[in-house]
Amino acid sequence: MKTIHQVFTSLLMDSEFSTLASRLRSRQNLEILKHILPADMQKSLLHISYRAPTLLFCFNHPSHAYNFNHYKKKDIIYCLKTYPDKFDTFLASIGVKSMQIFIQNLQLSGYVPKHILQNPTTKKLTTIHIDEPANGTFINHATDPHLHARFEAIRALIHKLNKKPTTSNS
C-alpha cells in the first residue's frame, strides 16, 4: 500500500497536475521567508501568498501585521536580494526572469483577515421571568426597625410579583 507521500509525488509528476505542482513548489519557496521573521511572528503567520505585484503575509493578530509592515519588510527584501537562487521555482511560477526585475515591482504587505478583525457578535440579552416560590410566607425576625422595614418591603414585592393577572372573558 502506498503512503500519502508516494501518492502526492506520483500525482505531482503527472502532466495534468503540472500547475498544481508548480504552485506547491513556489509555496515551499515562499515558506523560506517565514524563517526570517521572529519566533512569535512565525507562530502568528497564517500563510504567505503572492498576488501580482504584492507579496502578502497573513497574520492572526493586528500587532504582528503592524510590526511586519513597519519593521520587517526590509529583512524580507534583503533575503530576496541575497539568496535569489532559493526562489528560482517561485520566480519561474510567476513568469519573472530575474530577481532584480521582481524586486523593483515588489510590494510587501502584512494584513489580518477581516473575519479575525471583526468583533464577535454579542448575543442579545433576553429577560428571564422567575416565579418566586416563597409567596412571602417567611417570619420576619429582624429587631432593627430599618431591617424589619426592608424585609417587609421584600414581602410586599413578592406579593406584588406573584399576583396573577386576571383575564376577563367577554
Secondary structure, DSSP 8 states (H G I E B T S, - for coil): ---HHHHHHHHHHSGGGHHHHHHHHHHHHHHHHHTTS-HHHHHHEEEEEEETTEEEEEESSHHHHHHIIIIIHHHHHHHHHH-GGGGHHHHHHHT-S-HHHHHHH-EEEEE--HHHHS--------------TTTT-------SHHHHHHHHHHHHHHHHHH--------
